[in-house]
Amino acid sequence: MTTDLSTYRLNHTMYRVKDPKASLKFYSEVLGMSTIDTIHNKEARFSLYFLGYNDPASEGLVRRARQGILELTHNHGTEDDEGFAYNTGNGSSGGYGHICVSVDNLQEACARFDKLGVRFVKRPEDGVLKFIAFIADPDGYLIEIIENTMNN
């Protein structure tokens, strides 16, 4: 039996989120992602939300055949616990880094994020790397923002 490595694709990354309403609003309204699929398991007390971009390469593909999906996992009840927070892996000990979203115009995207009240971790004008920004989602997960220079 063999398997064809040329067919392998990175399908999704999963984040655990405290409040799915806040997270879904952030990823749809701030970053323009659409909900591709949703799974609710009342017995096990969790919900899964699969988000992605609607691009021509993904048209007509089922969730498991797509690439670049973000899975938000919500364990029911966390949204009601004021002291609850997930470890994003970006604390003092390091670990997990971030996801990255490319945009058509970095400066305009950052101006839009400002208007929406998005929390910046790093603005393009900060530091040496002037071609990237970092924002944080409602749980504090980092999102690198870069400009897609293929369109320019």
N, C-alpha and C positions, 0 to 999 in steps of 0.2 A: 504494500500500500504506500502511496506517495501523496504529497500535498504540494500544490503549486504556489510557491512564495510570491509569484508575480500577481496573485489574486488577493493578497493580504492588504487590508486597509485599516487605518485608524478610524474606528467608528465613533467612539464618544469618550468624553471625560465626565466624571461624576463629581458633583459637589453636594454635600449635605447642607440643607438650608433650614433655618429656624422658622421663617414665615414665608410660605410659598406665595402669598398674595404680593408681598413686597418684592420678592425676587422675580416673579413673573412680570410684574410691572416694570422693574428695572431693565430686565433683558429684552422686553418687547419695546418699551417706550424710549429707553436710552440707547440701546444697541440695535434695535430693529429686527430682533430674532422673532420667529414664529414658533408656536407650539406645533410640533409634528405629531406627537403621540402623548397620551396620558394613561397611566395605569394606577388604579386605586385598589389597595388591598386592605379592606376594613378589618379583617380578622387579625392580620399581622400589624396593623396600625401604621401603614406607610403609604405614601403616594409618590409616583415617579412622573416627572415632567421632562419630555425630550424636546429640546429647542434647537433650531438651526436656521440657516438662511435659505430663502427660496431663490435658487439660482438655476440656470438652464441645465447644468450638469446633474442636478438632483431631481429634476422634473420626472415624475412618474416612478421614482424609486421608493421602495418600502424602507422603513426606518433602518432595518438591519443591513441594507445595501448602501446606505448613504455614508458620507464622510463628514467629519467636523461637527458632530452633534455634541451639545452640552446636556447632560442629564442632571436634573435637580431632584434630589431625594429629600423628601420631607417625612420625618418621623412625627406622627400625630402627637400633639400636646406640647411640643417645644415652643410653639408660638405664644403659649400662655404663661411660660416660665420666664419672668423678667430677668433672672440671673443667668439664664442659659445662653451659652455661646459655643460655637464650634471652633476647634483649633484649625486655622487656615494654613498652617505650616509655614507661616512667614514671621514667626516670632523671633526671639533672640537666638534660638538654637537653629534657625534656618529650616531647611527641608524643602518642602514643596515650593514651587515658584509661582507660576501664573499661566493664564491663557493669553492669547494675543488675538486682537481683531484689527484687520486692516481697513482703513477708511479712504475715501477719495481725496479728502483735504484735511490734513492734521490740524491746522490752525482753526478752520471753520468748525470742525468736530469739537475741538476743545472749547471754543466760544459757546457752542450749543450745550455742551456738558455744564459749563458755568451757569447758563440760563436755567438749566434743569436742577441745579443745586447738587450736582454729582461731586463726591469727595475725591479730590486729586491727591495722589501720593507723590507724584512727580509731574511737573508741567514741562513742556518742551524747552522752555527758557531756563529751567533749572539744571545745573550741572553741565557736564561735558557733552552728553548725548542729547543734542538739540532736535533729533529726528524721532523721538519717542515720548510718550506720556504714559503714566500709570494712573488708573482710576481704581476705586474700590466699589464692590457691589454691597448690598445691604448687610451681608455677613462678614465683610472685610476681605473677601477673596480679591486678589489683584488681577487686573486686566491691563495688559500692555496695549497701547494704541499706536499703530504705525500707519504711515501713508503708503497706499498702493501706488508706487511710481510707475507701474505698467500702464496706467491710464493717463499719465501726464507726458 
